[in-house]
Amino acid sequence: MPISVFLVEDNQKIRENLIPALADLGAASVMATAESEDEAIGWLAKHKGQWDLAVVDFFLKQGTGLGVVQWCNGREAHQHVVVLTNYPTQATRVACRDAGADRVFDKSTELEEFFEYCLDRHRKP
């Protein structure tokens, strides 16, 4: 059974490409999306424990991915949070990890690693 992914990404083109790419893995299925910090937190609050992986962009239409990541602290053991960003500076990576992200991936150069991470989550939830 594929892992349930909640995708927080404000770029429609990236969503349109990422959702089928995750489905093609056979290991992940996007159950919902959000474009802003408030929208993401609202969805997470209504669906506690129902998702396996939150994939969060750093910059959003409103707010930032950091607020979403921080809100996920205290999540269940099977739930993981990763940041997928075009802005993977060292400071961004540290801030995301400090906020509670399990991993940070660069959209431009680390998609293969991101997909492998998703496959790993599928193999050992």
Secondary structure, 3 states (H helix, E strand, C coil): CCEEEEEECCCHHHHHHHHHHHHHHCCEEEEEEECCHHHHHHHHHHCCCCCCEEEECCECCCCEHHHHHHHCCCCCCCCEEEEEECCCCHHHHHHHHHHCCCEEEECCCCHHHHHHHHHHHHHCC
